[in-house]
């Protein structure tokens, strides 16, 4: 993992911003949950149980595709969507990095206060 303040870490974190933005929507989080079974799903399968239209779900999927969270491929006459686990893993890695930075900062604050 790159050092927290290195140029590589900053570039990678900036690249992950679109992932965090895409995950900042409840509908998209629900779609990630559905796709996390690691099997491709059609729009019909993904929209089952949603009060949202297929067109709206497709727009959400396109946002997620732009962020690299999902990919689609043609299967017969329909598109099927699949989660890109690597992008979620990258986001988790940066959340852990940020968590470690906070933990370190709070440790410094605690030591300072206890002096």
N, C-alpha and C positions, 0 to 999 in steps of 0.2 A: 504494500500500500504506500503511495507517495506521502512524503512528509506534509503535514497539514497546511503549511504556508508556502509550499513549493509552487512554481509556475504550473507544473504538471497537475497538481492537486486542484489548483484553481480552475484550470481549463476543464478538467474532468467534472468538477462540481458544476461549472457553468453549463456543460453539456447535459447534466442531469436535471437542470432546472425545468426543462420541458416535461420531464417525467413527473416531477413533483406537481407541476401545474396541471397536468392531465389527471393525476390522481386526486386533485382537490375538488372533485365533483362526485356527489353521492352515486349518481347513475353509473359513472365510469368505474367507481370502486366496486359496485355490484357486478358490472360486466367482468372486471378482473377476477372477482370471486368465482363467477360462473366458468370462466375460461381456465381457472387454475387446476382443473381436473386433467390438464395436459392432453386434451383431445380437441381437435378442430370442431367448431360448432357453426351451424348455419345461422342466418339472421332469424329464421323462424324459431330455432331452438333458443337463441339468445333473447328474443323478445317475449317468450312465453312467461306469463306472470307479471310482465311490466304493463303499466297503464300507458306507456309511451309508445308512439307509433314506430313502425319499422324504419321510416325515414329519419326520425330523431335518433334512434339507436345507431343507425348507419353514420350519422354526423358525429356522434360520440366516438364511434369506432375509428373514424377518420382522424379525429384529434389524437386518439391513442396511437394510431398508426404513424402519424407524423412525429410523435414523441418516441417511436420505436418500441412501444409496449406491446403492440399486436402486429400481426401480419395476416394477409389474406391470400388465398389462392382459389383458383377456379376449380370446382368439382362438379362436373356435369353442367347444369344450367345455373348453378348458384355459387356464390362466394362462400367459403368457409373461413372462419377466423380462428387464429391461434395466438396464445399468449407468448411473448418473447421473454422467457424467464431471465435471460442475461441482463436485460434492462432493469428488472426488479431487483436482481442481485446487486447491480451497480448502485441503485438507489439505497439499498440496505447498507452497503459498504460505506456510503457517505453519511448516512444517518449515524452509523457507529462511529465514524470519524468525528462528527460533530459532538456526539455524546461524550467521547473520550476528551475532547477539548473542554467541554463544560465541566466534566468531572475533575479534570486537572485544575481548571480555574477555581472551582469551588474548594478544592483541596488547598490551593494557595491562599484563598480568602480565610479558610478555617485556621490555617497556620498563623496567618497575620493576626487574626482576632485573638487567638489563644496566647500570643506573646505578650 
